[in-house]
Structures are given as structure tokens and as C-alpha cells.
């Protein structure tokens, strides 16, 4: 008779986990993660995605970051990291999304655009103008936003970036 099951071994190192810091605006979440990343990984071991309207990076002298104004830039930076991990980003281990709500905000128009593009030409199709109208409604647009972001996270994990 076959035996199924595995024994888990907890991995050491912050770079092996996805972490979310929640808290009120201005209490030091970005500073805390910046100082932690600098100490554990060095300036080439992390990159902060300064997303959308976020401005937390402005007060962090020497922080490694990239401005992510929109979905196109988000996708381009991730594609560049994946393509050039071995040559341009050999020490990169961690990406910090500052902040998740801003990543969500820049992903929403992409989900609407993609939904409209995939369904254009279908009988009785009315293009979505809002996230609630995309992907069949009833919260499916929000689900697609999360799925789209997670797919990018998984792509990064495949090359050793958490």
C-alpha cells in the first residue's frame, strides 16, 4: 500500500516568505521594511516598488526603489527582473510593494482593458467602464485584480525573488 504525505521543514530567512505590514498611514511601515531589507539583504538585495500615488520613499535616504506609476511600468519592471535576474539582479531577493492598495489601483484599469479587449465583438457585449462591470460583475473584477497581481508574484518567485 502506498504512503502519502510529506514532512515540512520551515525555511529560515525572511526572503522565503511573503509578509504584509498593516497600519495607519505614517507610522513607519515603509521605514521598518526598508531598514530590515538593508540590514538583511543589502542595497542590491531588495527593491521597493514605489507604487501609484505612494510617497513613502521620499523620506528614506539611500533606499533602492523603482517608481511604478501604472500597470505598464509594473509589468515592464517585473519582466526586466525575470529576464535579467542572473546578469543585472543577481543579489535581488525581495520586492516590497509600497503599497498594496496602490498596486491594486494600478491593476484595476488593466483588468478592465483586458476584459473589454477579450470580449469585444461578442454579441450584445457592452464594454465595461468600471471594475464592477468587468469580468461578469458580482466582485469578479476584484477577484481578477488579485489573481493578476498574484500571477506576477509567482513569476518573480520562479526566479528566486519574493
N, C-alpha and C positions, 0 to 999 in steps of 0.2 A: 504494500500500500504506500502511495506517495505521501510525502510530508511537505506541507506548505507552511510558509511563514518565514519571516526574516527577523533578525535581531538588529535593532537600531543602535548606531553609535553616534552620539551627539558630537557634532563638529565644533572644534574650537575656532575662535576668531569671528569678529564682528562681520567680516566680509562674506561669511557664509549664510547670512540672514537678511531678510527684508525687515526693516524697522520703521515704525511710524511714530513721530513725536507729535503729540497733540497739545494744544494750549492756546491761551489767549494771545492775540497779536502783541508783539513787542516784549514778550517775557524771556526771550533768549533761545528759542528753539534752533534757529539757524546758527547762532554763535556756538551753542553747545555741540551741534553736529560738526561744524567747521573745526573747532578745537579738537574734537575727538578724532576726526579724519586726519588732521595734520599730525597729531601725535602717533596714531597707529599706522598710517599709510604713507605719510609724507606728501609733499605738494603734487607729485605726479601720480599718486595712488588713488586720487578721488577727483571728481568733477561735480560742481554744483550746477544744476540746471536752474538758472535764474529765470523762472517762467512767467510769461504774461506780464501782468502788472506788478509782480512782486519786486520789492526794492530792498530786501534784507541784506543783499550782498554789498550794498553801498557802505556799510559800516564795518566791513571785515577786511582789514588790510592784508593783502597778500593771498587772499582766497583764490583757489583755482575754480574758474566758473566759465559758463557759456550762457549768453543771453538767448532765451528760447521764446521768441515773440509770437510764434504761430506754429501750426501743425507742420508746415513745410520745413521749417527750421528744425523742429523736433525730430522729424523723420530723417532729415539730412545729416544731423549730428550723430544720431544713432547708427545710420548706415555707414558713416565715415569711421566710427569707432569699430564697428564689426569688421569692415573691410581692412582696416589698417591696424588692428589690435597688436599684431606681432611687431610691426615696424614703428608706428607712431605713438602707440599707447601700451607699451609692454608692461608697465607697472600699474596701470589703471585697474582698480579692483572694485570701486564703489562709485555709483552715480547717486547724487542727492537730488530729489525733486523738491524744489523750493518754489512754490508749494503745490501740494496735490490738487487743491481746488483750482489753481491756475492751469495745471496740466489738463484737468478735466475741461476747463473753459476753452482752451485752445483746441481740444479734440472734438468738441461738440460740432463746430461748423464742418469739420471733415466728415463726420458721420452723416450729417445731413447731405453734404455734397455727394458722398459715395452712394447713399440711398437713392438720391434723385438720379444720379448717373446710371445706376444699375437697373432702374425701373422705367426710365424714360422710354417712351414708345409703347409701353404696355397699355392695353385697352383701359380706358377710364382712369388712368393714373393721373393724380394731381400732385405735382411736386411739393415736397414738404418745405415749409418756411421756418418751422421750429423743430426742436428736438422731439417734442411730444408728438408731432405729426410724422416723424420718421420711423422707419422700421416696423410699421404696423401699429404704432401707438401703445397705450397702456404700459408705459415705462420701458418698453423695449428699446427705445432710443438711448436711455440712460444705461441699460444693460450693455448695449453695443459700444458705448463710450468706454466703459470699464474693460470690456473684452479687448478693445482696440489698444488701450494702454497696456494691459497685461501681456498682449502679444509682443509688444516692443520690449517689455521687461524680460520675457522669456528669450527673445532673440539675443539680448545682451548677456543673459546668463549662459547661453551656449558658448560664448567666447570668454567666459570667466569674469564677467563684470556683474556685480549685484546691485 
